[in-house]
Amino acid sequence: MSDQANGLFWKLRRVAAGLRQQDVASLVGISTTRYSAIERGEVQPSPLDSELIENALPPLPGRLISDLRSIEKEKPREPGKGGTVS
């Protein structure tokens, strides 16, 4: 998963849990500015940061995961990304 996709997934989990960026940043032990940049895919988290973020955020509800997977399957592929575009 790309940094931007990881960040978006973490944002979805954070919002679903009712947490603010500063809440997660505090749990992880990084600044809110850094966490915000990680969510936007502007900064690559260290392996430790990634692990701590994963542990700090609860999983998405099963229904939302199913919806995300179906959206991903329906999304057209970009040229050069391993898929064909009609």
Protein Blocks (a to p, Z undefined) as FASTA:
>chain_A
ZZklmmmmmmmmmmmnopafklmmmmnopafklmmmmmnopaccdfklmmmmmmmpccdd
fklmmmmmmmmmmpccdehilpacZZ
